[in-house]
């Protein structure tokens, strides 16, 4: 009781960890391999699957409307929680789209429309939600807290994703994916309601002073007159562009490499275990040194993983895919939280939602444009019988090579330019 008196936000931080875990379960059901399962059922091409997977990036542009449209920053818990529920229920309904008795083209159009609507809801609430939840955590503890959230989510997600992968393979073998999709739809709906309850139980601290809304000119001044924040936006945009190869990654595993969903989720367990092990180390590194230093290490390791997968073939991928997955796990152990927290190092609390919204919007739109270019490359190489300038190669291998080069360039020549943040001085 005494501890709770001294730290009134302690219970809410615990709820944040549980909430992140439930949200991770929902995310697993509508991203990567599981999204690919729905698209494969509708016979969507690899190039179009990459574009559809990148819709989340395009929807980031909605954060600009959130930055300028949300006038009252406190309170925000109620509307954020309700809009988040709408977002997640739309994810659940995605599993019903393949069962609609209409043409393939209409199914794809409906699927894209619903997926885009879901992510529009998600990204509109993101700046306010992040600012609310981060207000529950002390600045010098953000790294280790983020690591704790990741560990709990990942350990729980291992079991969840493995069961889900086995279900997909079981119903695929029975040629009854519709039954599987109904199970997933119900699961996501139940998890969405649970997630809403947890969010509503989480405290929303009242700021000592509620900062008045800024004008358009004042927002631009806050964001673009700070050289470090300008670098954050440039870095985040280049980071997003460098990783567009990941949007073509799941279809590559299932269609080109022919991996089963069970094998992919089994590798995902090793991925999650390793990520949960390295997350505390990376979180402590960020708290003691800086988020930029930690991100640099994550990006070098990810670049190494891209190199391994660049040289993979259907014969060697079964061995090289786990290597890539572990490198990717190391990177995600710090980069997800790192990209958000990097900008928080250089901005006042009341201005967080502005920089987060503008940063994510710019990065999202340009990443989507890059994905369109990558999709054109995939279609071109596949149309030429998987050859590029006369060389036999899968298009994804070209994308992985580009990603590796961009990651190394950012890690060695861009991140070192960031100044030491105020919280570490």
Number of C-alpha atoms within 10 A of each C-alpha: 6 7 8 10 9 9 10 14 18 16 14 20 19 15 17 21 19 18 20 19 22 21 19 17 21 24 16 17 21 22 15 17 22 22 20 26 22 21 23 17 13 18 13 18 13 24 22 18 21 26 25 25 25 24 23 22 26 24 24 28 23 23 29 22 15 20 25 16 11 16 11 12 19 14 15 16 20 13 12 21 19 14 17 24 23 16 23 25 21 20 25 25 19 22 26 16 21 22 16 11 9 10 9 14 11 13 17 19 12 16 22 17 12 18 22 21 18 24 23 21 22 24 26 25 26 23 24 26 21 14 20 23 18 17 16 20 17 10 14 14 14 20 27 19 20 22 24 18 21 27 24 15 22 24 16 16 22 21 15 17 24 20 14 21 20 17 19 24 17 16 15 18 10 9 10 12 21 18 14 17 25 15 14 24 20 15 15 26 19 14 19 23 13 15 22 21 14 17 23 14 13 19 19 19 15 11 13 6 7 12 13 10 17 15 10 10 8 10 18 15 11 16 22 14 11 14 12 21 22 16 17 24 23 15 19 22 20 17 20 21 22 21 21 28 24 19 24 28 20 24 27 19 20 17 14 14 17 12 17 17 24 19 15 21 21 20 18 22 20 16 23 25 17 20 26 24 16 18 28 22 16 27 26 20 19 24 18 16 14 23 30 28 19 23 26 22 17 24 27 20 21 26 26 19 25 28 18 21 24 24 15 19 17 12 9 12 19 17 13 17 19 20 19 24 23 22 25 23 27 26 27 23 28 30 24 13 19 26 20 19 21 22 23 23 21 20 21 11 14 15 17 23 25 23 28 26 26 25 26 27 24 20 24 26 23 18 27 25 17 20 29 18 13 23 25 15 18 23 16 16 20 17 10 12 12 16 15 16 8 9 8 12 18 20 24 24 21 18 23 26 19 19 25 24 15 18 25 18 15 18 21 14 9 15 19 13 11 17 12 17 18 9 12 11 5
